[in-house]
Amino acid sequence: MPDLNPQQKVAVRYIAGPLLVLAGAGSGKTRVITHKIAHLIDRCEISPRHICAVTFTNKAAREMKARVGRMLEGKRSRGLRVSTFHTLGLNILRREHRTLGYRSGFSILDAQDTESLLRELLQKHALADDAGAGALQWRISGWKNDLCPPERALARAEDGTEANDARLYLEYQRRLKAYNAVDFDDLILQPVRLFQEHRDVLEYWQNSIRYLLVDEYQDTNSSQYELVKLLVGMRNAFTVVGDDDQSIYAWRGAKPENLAQLQTDFPGIKMVKLEQNYRSTARILRCANHLIGHNPHIFEKRLWSDFGDGEPLRVLGCQDEEHEARRVVSEILHHRFTKSASHGDYAVLYRGNHQAKPFEKALREHNIPYFLSGGTSFFARAEVKDVMAYLRLLANPEDDAAFLRVVNVPRREIGPATLEKLAQFANQQHMCLLAASDDPALRNSLSTRAGERLRAFAATIAHFARLAATENPVATARALVLELDYQGWLHATSSSDAAAERRWKNVDELIQWLERLTRDEFQGEPLVEIVRRLALMDILERQEEETGGDRVHLMTLHSAKGLEFPHVVLVGMEEDLLPHRTSIEEENIEEERRLAYVGVTRAQRSLTLTYANKRKRYGELIDCEPSRFLSELPAQDLSWEDGKGERSQEERQQRGTAHLASLRSLLSGS
């Protein structure tokens, strides 16, 4: 292990018991995990099929698996499981679904499907509007992450609102079971419940996974922590890697205290600290250490590097958000011209997505290519999800979530009451919703008209499923969309003809994308097989995680976690923005400080921080105060510029040349 430092080597080689690796930002934690997997296979002779590594994104899992494959020359890592927590949970449910009372081919509801179902329940009880569905979704998710079933939530309710929500939670779970479906949180909750109630199943999985590695442990919630405890059992053969200073997901249930809880639940656990940073200059790290030092700590650590002091951090005062955007873009132009850097070397990070707009405008004006992360993904658009749901249903007639999404798209006047009766019938007969729609016995449960509409829908799907099995996949997809008159549906439901055409272009782009896949990657395979393979690969999430190439990156601080850039501009460093007003009011500044810390530690060579003296809020221009986090940075490492000072003649000349170069590029269209 010549490329590992002493602490990294200790973390890789230690297998005598449970291990906590406290890995600071940029300290090479992925390198440690991949080397440890290789060590377990190569030196400890543990079969790859008995090793499981878990992280939080498909992108991280793919990268980890690819690295191990390169280290072990591919075949020697065959059978190794590297996935997200939720994919692990899904794999457990796929094998054990009957024990929990699910039929094969159970569906997974995404956030939109879940919100739609909750909206129906609220309307049924005349309780709330669309905003209420979103709030209820968050509350149910919180209960599930805390391993709280509906009955316990109802027993613990402190007021009428909580009691109503708990009753809706109970009804929601019943509806999911009737639809043979689970939601995203169930992918962890149900395996935990399974293991707690069925000792034989737990023993099978404990024997299957003999060494467990978990990345980003500070981001685990209660249910994920319990899943890890159950899987490692008495063997205690595991390594977890985390950093409490980078815990920024408390709003979605993450508990950084899970790191400390390990010492209680596993008293003999060994801890290794990784403090050498391989990313940033010493000055950037000094500022990061000073900033996070204002938070209370269970584990003390201090990042350091061998990269020299580097440039001072620049703090730029701006008049308002428009001036902030113009000034940042001017700085990027000048810096890129003088340093011969690429557009992709720069990242502009902010607290909320609403801050992106003026930067997009300023970058477009200067013909600077940019990549906006965290906007609406192509595959998250309703029209794309509709067509994908139809294709999923052709591939898997038992995909009840796909059925529920499109049974009324375009509108067929099949209402919630009809669907509830259909679901009850399907559950009684142990069949999927599509098969139940065409079952003659269903006529006893529904009106003649409702039954005819369901049978007509089932016949349409059956016809195109037959085509999909034998005909050209792309031709089948196009014929389906034409038969549905989906373009007409878009015009009927969109706010304008222009909006309908934009949405139709997205559908056309999806079909063109399928055409490219069938030509380049899945040549000769039927549509059914293509859609199945895409579902397994989770193409939707992969698309959202694509990198921006040689473009300036615009993203939130949450999106930037795990990334690094040579030059970072952290904007909007003001009270009520970073730290956010809600956190100030709730006296929860620690997570906001960790968020700022994540932003600072993304920078490799240079870091610029900006604040505005005035900013528009709800249409009104208000006075702003620089963020308290700026005063928590070491003064000797900062260079403050209020934007009013005189620049040297050389700098004015350089900036003029940079802007002329940008103008030429704009005029030439290059």
C-alpha positions in Angstrom: 0.0 0.0 0.0 2.7 2.5 -1.0 0.1 5.3 -1.8 -1.4 5.3 1.7 -0.3 7.3 4.7 0.2 5.6 8.1 -3.3 6.3 9.4 -4.9 5.1 6.2 -2.9 1.9 6.4 -4.1 1.3 9.9 -7.7 1.8 8.8 -7.2 -0.7 5.9 -5.5 -3.4 7.8 -7.5 -3.4 11.0 -10.1 -6.3 11.1 -9.8 -7.5 14.7 -13.2 -5.8 15.5 -15.5 -2.9 14.6 -13.8 0.2 13.3 -14.8 3.8 13.1 -12.8 5.9 10.6 -13.2 9.6 11.3 -12.4 11.0 7.9 -12.0 14.8 7.4 -12.8 16.5 4.1 -10.5 15.5 1.3 -8.6 13.0 3.5 -8.9 10.1 1.0 -11.8 8.1 2.6 -12.8 6.5 -0.7 -9.3 5.3 -1.2 -9.3 3.8 2.2 -12.6 2.0 1.6 -11.6 0.6 -1.8 -8.2 -0.5 -0.5 -9.9 -2.2 2.5 -12.2 -4.1 0.2 -9.2 -5.3 -1.8 -7.4 -6.2 1.4 -10.3 -8.2 2.7 -10.4 -10.2 -0.6 -6.7 -10.4 -1.4 -5.1 -10.8 2.1 -7.9 -11.9 4.4 -9.3 -14.3 1.7 -13.0 -13.3 2.3 -15.1 -14.1 -0.7 -16.3 -11.0 -2.6 -19.9 -12.3 -2.3 -19.7 -12.0 1.5 -18.6 -8.4 1.4 -21.0 -5.5 1.2 -20.2 -1.8 1.0 -22.9 0.8 1.4 -23.0 4.5 0.5 -25.6 7.1 -0.2 -25.6 7.8 -4.0 -25.5 5.5 -7.0 -22.6 7.6 -8.4 -20.4 6.9 -5.3 -21.3 3.2 -5.4 -20.4 2.9 -9.1 -17.1 4.7 -8.6 -16.2 2.6 -5.6 -17.0 -0.7 -7.4 -15.1 0.4 -10.5 -12.0 1.3 -8.4 -12.0 -2.1 -6.7 -12.5 -3.8 -10.0 -9.4 -2.1 -11.4 -7.4 -2.9 -8.3 -8.3 -6.6 -8.4 -8.4 -7.0 -12.2 -12.1 -7.4 -12.5 -12.9 -11.1 -12.1 -11.5 -11.4 -8.5 -14.1 -8.9 -7.3 -17.1 -10.8 -8.9 -20.0 -11.1 -6.5 -19.0 -8.0 -4.5 -22.0 -5.9 -3.3 -21.5 -2.1 -3.5 -24.7 -0.1 -3.5 -26.8 2.5 -1.8 -28.6 1.8 1.4 -31.9 1.8 -0.5 -30.7 -0.6 -3.2 -29.5 -3.0 -0.4 -33.0 -2.7 1.1 -34.6 -3.3 -2.3 -32.5 -6.4 -2.8 -33.5 -7.8 0.6 -37.2 -7.1 -0.2 -37.0 -8.7 -3.6 -35.8 -11.9 -2.0 -38.0 -11.9 1.1 -41.1 -10.1 -0.2 -43.4 -13.1 0.5 -42.5 -13.2 4.2 -43.8 -9.6 4.5 -46.9 -10.3 2.5 -46.0 -8.7 -0.8 -46.5 -10.3 -4.2 -43.6 -10.6 -6.7 -43.2 -7.5 -8.9 -44.1 -5.1 -6.1 -43.8 -1.4 -7.0 -41.8 1.4 -5.6 -43.5 4.8 -5.3 -41.3 7.8 -5.9 -41.9 11.1 -4.1 -44.3 12.4 -6.8 -46.4 9.1 -6.7 -46.4 9.3 -2.9 -47.6 12.9 -2.8 -50.3 12.2 -5.3 -51.6 9.3 -3.2 -51.6 11.4 -0.1 -53.4 14.2 -1.9 -56.1 11.8 -2.8 -56.5 10.7 0.8 -56.7 14.3 2.0 -59.3 15.2 -0.6 -61.3 12.1 0.4 -61.4 13.4 4.0 -61.7 17.1 2.9 -58.8 17.9 5.2 -56.2 20.0 3.2 -54.9 21.3 -0.1 -51.8 20.4 -2.1 -49.4 22.0 0.4 -50.9 19.8 3.1 -49.9 16.7 1.1 -46.3 17.8 1.0 -46.3 18.5 4.8 -47.9 15.1 5.5 -45.4 13.4 3.3 -42.5 14.9 5.3 -44.2 13.9 8.6 -44.7 10.2 7.5 -41.2 10.0 6.2 -39.9 11.2 9.6 -42.0 8.6 11.4 -40.7 5.9 9.1 -37.1 7.0 9.5 -37.5 6.8 13.3 -39.0 3.3 13.0 -42.4 4.5 14.3 -45.4 2.5 12.9 -48.8 4.2 12.5 -50.2 2.7 15.6 -47.4 4.1 17.8 -47.6 7.5 16.0 -51.3 7.6 16.9 -50.7 6.6 20.5 -48.0 9.4 20.9 -50.0 12.1 19.2 -49.9 15.3 21.3 -52.8 17.2 19.5 -55.6 16.8 17.0 -53.4 17.6 14.0 -50.9 14.9 14.9 -53.7 12.4 15.5 -55.2 13.1 12.1 -51.8 12.8 10.4 -51.3 9.4 12.2 -54.7 8.1 11.0 -53.8 9.2 7.5 -50.4 7.4 7.9 -52.3 4.2 8.8 -54.7 4.6 5.8 -51.7 5.4 3.6 -49.9 2.2 4.6 -53.1 0.2 4.0 -53.4 1.7 0.5 -49.8 0.9 -0.2 -50.3 -2.7 0.8 -53.5 -2.9 -1.4 -51.5 -1.6 -4.3 -48.6 -4.1 -3.6 -46.3 -1.1 -3.3 -43.7 0.4 -1.0 -42.3 3.9 -0.8 -38.7 5.0 -0.7 -38.6 5.0 3.2 -40.0 1.4 3.2 -36.9 0.2 1.5 -35.1 0.6 4.9 -38.1 0.3 7.3 -39.4 -3.0 5.9 -36.1 -4.9 6.0 -35.6 -3.8 9.6 -39.1 -5.0 10.5 -38.4 -8.2 8.6 -35.1 -8.9 10.5 -36.7 -8.0 13.9 -39.6 -10.4 13.4 -38.0 -13.3 11.5 -34.8 -14.6 13.1 -34.2 -17.2 10.4 -34.2 -14.5 7.7 -31.8 -12.3 9.7 -29.4 -15.2 10.1 -29.4 -15.9 6.4 -28.4 -12.3 5.6 -25.9 -12.2 8.5 -24.2 -15.2 6.9 -24.5 -13.7 3.5 -22.8 -10.4 4.5 -19.8 -11.3 6.6 -18.0 -7.9 6.4 -19.9 -4.6 6.1 -18.4 -1.2 5.1 -20.5 2.0 5.4 -19.6 5.3 3.9 -20.9 8.8 5.0 -22.1 7.3 8.3 -22.9 10.8 9.7 -25.8 10.9 7.2 -27.5 7.7 8.5 -30.9 8.0 10.2 -32.4 5.8 12.9 -33.7 3.1 10.6 -30.4 2.9 8.7 -28.4 2.6 11.9 -30.7 -0.2 13.1 -30.3 -2.0 9.8 -26.5 -1.9 10.2 -26.7 -3.2 13.8 -29.0 -6.1 12.7 -26.8 -7.1 9.8 -23.5 -7.1 11.7 -25.0 -9.1 14.6 -22.6 -10.7 17.0 -19.8 -10.9 14.4 -19.2 -7.1 14.6 -17.2 -7.3 11.4 -17.6 -3.8 10.0 -16.0 -0.5 9.2 -17.9 2.8 9.1 -16.5 6.0 7.7 -17.8 9.4 8.5 -17.2 13.0 9.5 -19.6 14.8 12.0 -18.4 18.1 10.7 -20.0 17.4 7.3 -23.4 16.3 8.6 -25.8 18.6 6.7 -28.9 16.5 6.3 -30.7 16.7 9.6 -33.7 18.2 7.8 -34.2 14.8 6.1 -33.6 12.7 9.2 -29.8 12.3 9.4 -28.3 11.9 12.9 -24.6 12.8 13.3 -24.9 11.5 16.8 -25.0 8.0 15.3 -21.2 8.2 15.2 -21.1 8.7 18.9 -23.8 6.0 19.5 -21.4 3.4 18.0 -19.2 3.7 21.1 -22.1 2.8 23.3 -23.4 0.0 21.2 -19.9 -1.4 20.4 -17.8 -0.6 23.4 -14.6 -2.1 21.9 -14.8 -0.1 18.7 -11.4 1.2 17.4 -11.3 4.8 16.1 -8.8 6.0 13.4 -8.6 9.7 12.4 -7.8 10.8 8.9 -6.6 14.4 9.2 -4.2 14.8 6.3 -6.0 16.6 3.5 -5.1 15.9 -0.1 -7.3 18.7 -1.6 -6.7 22.2 -0.3 -4.0 24.7 0.6 -3.1 25.2 4.2 -4.7 28.6 4.3 -8.1 27.2 3.2 -7.8 24.5 5.8 -6.9 26.9 8.5 -10.0 28.9 7.8 -12.1 25.7 7.7 -10.7 24.6 11.1 -11.3 28.0 12.7 -14.9 28.0 11.4 -15.9 24.5 12.5 -14.1 25.0 15.8 -17.1 27.2 16.9 -19.3 24.0 16.9 -19.3 21.7 19.9 -17.5 18.4 19.1 -17.6 14.8 20.3 -14.5 14.0 18.2 -11.7 16.5 17.9 -9.7 16.6 14.6 -7.7 19.2 12.7 -7.2 19.1 8.9 -3.7 19.8 7.5 -2.0 19.5 4.1 1.5 19.7 2.5 0.4 22.0 -0.3 1.8 25.3 1.2 -0.1 28.4 2.4 -1.7 29.4 -0.9 -3.6 32.6 -1.7 -5.5 34.6 1.0 -9.3 34.1 0.9 -10.9 37.1 -0.8 -14.1 38.6 0.7 -16.0 40.7 -1.7 -18.6 43.2 -0.6 -21.4 43.9 -3.3 -24.2 46.4 -3.6 -27.0 43.9 -4.3 -27.5 40.4 -5.9 -27.3 41.8 -9.4 -24.0 43.5 -8.6 -22.8 40.3 -6.8 -23.5 38.2 -10.0 -21.8 40.7 -12.3 -18.8 41.0 -10.0 -18.4 37.2 -9.6 -18.6 36.7 -13.4 -16.0 39.5 -13.9 -13.7 37.8 -11.3 -14.0 34.5 -13.1 -13.3 36.1 -16.5 -10.2 37.9 -15.1 -9.0 34.9 -13.1 -9.4 32.5 -16.1 -7.5 34.9 -18.4 -4.6 35.4 -16.0 -4.3 31.8 -14.8 -5.2 30.0 -18.1 -7.8 28.0 -16.3 -10.8 26.0 -17.8 -14.4 27.0 -17.2 -14.9 23.6 -15.4 -12.4 24.7 -12.7 -14.9 27.2 -11.2 -17.9 26.6 -9.0 -20.3 29.1 -7.6 -22.0 27.7 -4.5 -25.0 29.2 -2.7 -27.5 28.3 0.1 -30.7 28.1 -2.0 -31.6 27.4 -5.7 -33.3 30.8 -5.9 -29.9 32.5 -5.8 -28.9 31.0 -9.2 -30.9 33.2 -11.5 -28.7 36.4 -11.6 -25.6 34.3 -12.0 -27.2 32.4 -15.0 -28.1 35.8 -16.5 -24.6 37.3 -16.1 -22.9 34.1 -17.4 -25.1 34.1 -20.5 -24.4 37.7 -21.1 -20.6 36.9 -21.3 -21.1 33.8 -23.3 -19.6 31.7 -20.5 -20.9 28.0 -20.5 -22.4 26.9 -17.2 -24.0 23.8 -15.7 -26.9 24.3 -13.3 -27.0 21.4 -10.8 -30.2 20.8 -8.8 -32.6 22.2 -11.3 -35.5 20.1 -12.6 -34.0 16.9 -14.0 -35.1 15.9 -17.5 -36.3 12.5 -16.1 -38.2 14.2 -13.3 -40.5 16.1 -15.7 -44.2 14.9 -15.5 -44.5 14.1 -19.3 -41.3 12.1 -19.3 -42.3 10.2 -16.2 -45.7 9.4 -17.8 -44.2 7.9 -21.0 -41.6 6.0 -18.9 -44.4 4.6 -16.7 -46.2 3.3 -19.9 -43.0 1.7 -21.0 -42.4 0.2 -17.5 -45.9 -1.3 -17.6 -45.2 -2.9 -21.0 -42.1 -4.4 -19.6 -43.7 -5.5 -16.3 -47.5 -5.8 -16.2 -47.2 -6.2 -12.4 -45.7 -2.7 -11.9 -48.6 -1.3 -10.0 -47.0 2.1 -9.4 -46.7 2.5 -13.2 -50.3 1.4 -13.6 -51.5 4.0 -11.0 -49.6 6.8 -12.7 -51.0 6.3 -16.1 -54.4 4.6 -15.7 -55.9 8.1 -15.9 -53.4 9.8 -18.2 -54.8 10.8 -20.7 -58.0 11.1 -18.7 -60.3 8.1 -18.8 -62.7 9.1 -16.0 -61.4 6.4 -13.7 -61.8 7.9 -10.2 -60.2 7.2 -6.8 -63.2 5.2 -5.6 -62.9 2.9 -8.6 -59.2 2.4 -8.1 -59.7 1.6 -4.4 -62.2 -1.1 -5.2 -59.9 -2.4 -7.9 -57.0 -2.5 -5.4 -59.1 -4.4 -2.8 -60.2 -6.9 -5.5 -56.6 -7.4 -6.7 -55.4 -7.9 -3.2 -58.1 -10.5 -2.4 -57.3 -12.4 -5.7 -53.5 -12.0 -5.2 -53.0 -10.4 -8.6 -51.6 -7.2 -10.0 -53.9 -4.2 -10.8 -53.6 -4.6 -14.6 -54.6 -8.3 -14.5 -57.4 -7.5 -12.1 -58.7 -4.8 -14.5 -59.5 -7.5 -17.1 -60.8 -10.1 -14.7 -64.5 -11.0 -15.4 -65.2 -11.3 -11.6 -64.4 -7.6 -11.1 -67.8 -6.8 -12.6 -69.4 -7.7 -9.3 -67.4 -4.9 -7.6 -67.8 -2.1 -10.1 -70.3 -0.3 -12.2 -70.6 -1.4 -15.8 -69.2 1.9 -17.0 -66.1 1.8 -14.7 -65.5 -1.8 -15.6 -65.6 -1.1 -19.3 -63.0 1.8 -19.0 -60.6 -0.4 -17.0 -61.0 -3.3 -19.6 -60.3 -0.8 -22.4 -57.2 0.4 -20.7 -56.0 -3.2 -20.1 -56.6 -4.1 -23.7 -54.5 -1.1 -24.9 -51.6 -2.2 -22.7 -51.9 -5.8 -23.7 -51.8 -4.9 -27.4 -48.6 -2.8 -27.1 -47.0 -5.4 -24.8 -47.4 -7.9 -27.6 -45.9 -5.5 -30.1 -43.0 -4.7 -27.6 -42.1 -8.3 -27.4 -41.4 -8.7 -31.2 -41.3 -5.3 -33.0 -38.8 -2.5 -33.1 -38.7 -0.9 -29.7 -38.6 2.7 -30.8 -41.4 2.2 -33.3 -43.5 0.6 -30.6 -42.9 3.6 -28.3 -43.8 6.0 -31.0 -46.9 4.1 -31.9 -48.0 4.0 -28.3 -47.7 7.7 -27.8 -49.6 8.3 -31.0 -52.4 5.9 -30.0 -52.8 7.7 -26.7 -52.9 11.1 -28.5 -50.5 12.2 -25.7 -49.7 15.4 -27.7 -53.4 16.3 -27.6 -53.5 15.6 -23.9 -50.6 18.0 -23.3 -52.3 20.7 -25.2 -55.5 20.1 -23.2 -53.7 20.3 -19.8 -50.9 22.8 -20.3 -51.1 26.5 -19.5 -50.5 27.5 -23.1 -49.7 26.0 -26.5 -46.1 27.0 -26.2 -45.9 25.1 -22.9 -47.5 22.1 -24.5 -45.0 22.1 -27.3 -42.1 22.4 -24.9 -43.4 19.3 -23.0 -44.0 17.5 -26.3 -40.3 18.1 -27.3 -39.3 16.4 -24.0 -41.3 13.3 -25.0 -39.7 13.4 -28.5 -36.3 13.7 -26.9 -37.0 10.7 -24.6 -37.9 8.6 -27.6 -34.8 9.8 -29.5 -32.7 8.8 -26.4 -34.3 5.3 -26.5 -33.4 5.1 -30.2 -29.7 5.9 -29.4 -29.6 3.3 -26.7 -31.1 0.6 -28.9 -28.5 1.5 -31.6 -25.4 1.9 -29.4 -25.9 -0.1 -26.2 -28.8 -2.5 -26.4 -28.7 -3.4 -30.0 -31.2 -6.1 -31.1 -33.0 -6.3 -27.7 -36.7 -5.8 -27.4 -38.2 -2.8 -25.6 -39.2 -5.0 -22.6 -35.6 -5.9 -21.9 -34.3 -2.4 -22.4 -36.8 -0.9 -19.9 -36.1 -3.7 -17.4 -32.4 -3.0 -17.6 -32.8 0.7 -17.3 -35.0 0.3 -14.2 -32.3 -1.9 -12.6 -29.6 0.6 -13.4 -31.7 3.4 -12.0 -31.2 5.6 -15.0 -33.2 8.5 -13.6 -30.8 9.1 -10.7 -27.7 8.5 -12.9 -28.9 11.3 -15.2 -29.3 13.7 -12.3 -25.8 13.0 -11.2 -24.0 13.7 -14.5 -21.2 16.2 -14.2 -21.2 19.4 -16.1 -18.0 19.0 -18.2 -16.0 22.2 -19.1 -18.6 24.6 -17.7 -18.8 26.8 -14.7 -20.7 24.9 -12.0 -23.7 26.5 -10.3 -25.0 24.5 -7.3 -26.3 24.6 -3.8 -24.0 23.8 -0.9 -25.9 20.6 -0.3 -25.3 19.5 -3.9 -21.6 20.3 -3.7 -20.9 17.8 -0.9 -18.5 15.2 -2.0 -17.2 17.4 -4.9 -14.1 19.5 -5.2 -13.0 22.4 -7.6 -9.8 24.3 -8.1 -11.6 27.6 -7.6 -14.7 28.2 -5.5 -16.9 31.3 -5.0 -19.1 31.0 -2.0 -21.8 33.6 -2.5 -24.6 35.1 -0.2 -22.5 35.1 3.0 -25.2 37.1 4.9 -27.2 36.7 8.1 -30.7 35.2 7.3 -29.2 33.5 4.2 -26.1 31.7 5.5 -26.9 31.1 8.3 -30.5 30.8 7.2 -33.2 32.7 9.0 -35.1 29.6 10.0 -32.0 28.2 11.7 -31.4 31.4 13.5 -35.0 31.5 14.8 -34.8 27.8 15.9 -31.3 28.4 17.5 -29.8 25.7 15.3 -26.7 27.4 13.9 -24.5 24.3 14.1 -25.8 22.7 11.0 -25.6 26.0 9.0 -21.9 26.3 10.2 -21.3 22.7 9.0 -22.9 23.7 5.6 -20.5 26.7 5.3 -17.6 24.4 6.3 -18.6 22.0 3.5 -18.5 25.0 1.1 -15.0 26.1 2.3 -13.5 22.6 2.0 -14.7 22.2 -1.6 -11.9 24.6 -2.7 -8.5 23.3 -3.8 -6.5 26.4 -4.7 -8.6 29.6 -4.3 -11.7 30.6 -2.4 -13.7 33.8 -2.7 -16.6 34.7 -0.4 -19.2 37.4 -1.3 -22.0 39.2 0.5 -24.5 41.9 -0.6 -25.3 45.0 1.3 -28.9 44.9 0.0 -31.0 42.0 -1.4 -34.5 41.6 -2.7 -36.8 39.6 -0.5 -40.4 39.1 -1.5 -40.1 42.0 -4.0 -38.7 44.5 -1.4 -35.0 45.6 -1.2 -33.8 45.1 2.4 -30.5 45.9 4.1 -28.2 42.9 4.8 -25.6 42.1 7.4 -22.5 40.1 6.6 -22.7 36.5 7.9 -21.3 35.8 11.4 -19.3 33.0 9.8 -17.1 35.6 8.1 -16.1 37.0 11.5 -15.2 33.4 12.6 -12.5 33.1 10.0 -8.9 34.0 10.9 -8.4 37.7 9.9 -4.8 37.2 8.8 -5.9 34.8 6.1 -8.6 37.1 4.6 -8.4 39.9 2.0 -11.4 42.2 2.3 -12.5 44.1 -0.8 -15.6 46.3 -0.6 -15.7 47.0 -4.4 -14.9 50.7 -4.0 -11.1 50.6 -3.9 -8.9 51.6 -6.9 -7.3 48.9 -8.9 -3.8 49.1 -10.2 -3.2 50.1 -13.8 -1.9 46.6 -14.6 -5.0 44.9 -13.1 -7.3 47.3 -15.0 -5.5 46.5 -18.2 -5.7 42.7 -17.6 -9.5 43.0 -16.8 -10.0 45.0 -20.0 -8.2 42.4 -22.1 -10.2 39.6 -20.5 -13.5 41.3 -21.2 -12.4 42.0 -24.8 -11.6 38.3 -25.2 -15.1 37.5 -23.9 -16.7 40.0 -26.3 -14.8 38.5 -29.3 -16.0 35.1 -28.3 -19.6 36.3 -28.0 -19.5 38.1 -31.4 -17.9 35.1 -33.1 -20.5 32.8 -31.5 -17.8 30.4 -30.4 
